[in-house]
Structures are given as structure tokens and as C-alpha cells.
């Protein structure tokens, strides 16, 4: 196998795993929105997802979830 053959194989693998990664990211985004719609705190959702708080807020806005009202927020139940 030449270096170019190895590169072609690696490129095919890259494209295959990219598709899998994109599908997994879509699934995590859907689960993130579902958790927010179910009333889970954004802080808890961020802790359980690979996304940043800013991206979780973006997903929420795109899904039509209103921002939290100003003022004190409920504390995490223990």
C-alpha cells in the first residue's frame, strides 16, 4: 500500500466518521432541547451535554424556549 492509498483510506474513514459524528450531534441537540422543554435547568443540561452554555441557549432560542425570567433561580434539588 502506498502513502496515497493510505491517505485515500484515511480520507474515506474521515468522511464515514464525520457522518456518524454529525448524526450523534443532531441526536444530542434534540435531547438537549427535550430536556429544556421538560423543565430541566439549563445549568443541569449543560453539565450533562457536550455543549457550552452559550450553545445550549442558542438551541433553546431556536426551539422557541423563552429565556428565564430575571431574578433568583430555583436551587438544584439534592
C-alpha positions as CSV (number, residue, x, y, z in Angstrom):
1,X,0.0,0.0,0.0
2,X,1.4,3.4,-1.0
3,X,1.2,6.5,1.0
4,X,-1.5,7.8,-1.4
5,X,-3.5,4.6,-0.8
6,X,-3.2,5.1,2.9
7,X,-4.3,8.7,2.5
8,X,-7.3,7.6,0.4
9,X,-8.3,5.1,3.1
10,X,-7.9,7.6,5.9
11,X,-10.0,10.1,3.9
12,X,-12.8,7.6,3.5
13,X,-12.7,6.8,7.2
14,X,-12.8,10.5,8.0
15,X,-15.9,11.0,5.9
16,X,-17.6,8.0,7.4
17,X,-17.0,9.0,10.9
18,X,-17.9,12.6,10.2
19,X,-21.3,11.5,9.1
20,X,-21.7,9.4,12.3
21,X,-20.5,12.4,14.4
22,X,-23.0,14.8,12.7
23,X,-25.8,12.3,13.4
24,X,-24.7,12.0,17.0
25,X,-24.6,15.8,17.4
26,X,-28.1,16.1,16.0
27,X,-29.3,13.5,18.5
28,X,-27.6,15.3,21.4
29,X,-29.1,18.6,20.3
30,X,-32.6,17.1,20.1
31,X,-32.1,15.5,23.6
32,X,-30.9,18.9,24.9
33,X,-34.0,20.7,23.7
34,X,-36.2,17.9,25.1
35,X,-34.6,18.2,28.5
36,X,-35.1,22.0,28.5
37,X,-38.7,21.6,27.4
38,X,-39.2,19.1,30.2
39,X,-38.2,21.9,32.6
40,X,-34.7,20.9,33.5
41,X,-32.4,23.8,34.4
42,X,-30.1,24.9,31.7
43,X,-27.2,24.6,34.1
44,X,-28.0,20.9,34.6
45,X,-28.5,20.4,30.9
46,X,-25.1,21.9,30.2
47,X,-23.5,19.6,32.8
48,X,-24.9,16.5,31.0
49,X,-24.1,17.6,27.4
50,X,-21.0,18.2,25.4
51,X,-22.3,21.8,24.6
52,X,-21.3,25.1,26.1
53,X,-23.9,27.2,27.9
54,X,-24.0,29.6,25.0
55,X,-24.8,26.9,22.6
56,X,-27.5,25.4,24.8
57,X,-29.0,28.9,25.0
58,X,-28.9,29.1,21.2
59,X,-30.6,25.7,20.8
60,X,-33.3,26.9,23.3
61,X,-34.0,30.1,21.4
62,X,-34.1,28.2,18.1
63,X,-36.6,25.8,19.6
64,X,-38.8,28.7,20.9
65,X,-38.0,28.3,24.6
66,X,-38.2,31.6,26.3
67,X,-35.3,32.8,28.5
68,X,-35.7,32.5,32.2
69,X,-37.2,35.5,34.0
70,X,-34.7,37.8,35.7
71,X,-34.2,37.3,39.4
72,X,-33.3,34.5,41.7
73,X,-33.5,31.0,40.2
74,X,-34.6,27.8,42.0
75,X,-31.7,25.9,43.5
76,X,-30.8,22.4,42.5
77,X,-32.6,19.7,44.4
78,X,-30.4,17.4,46.4
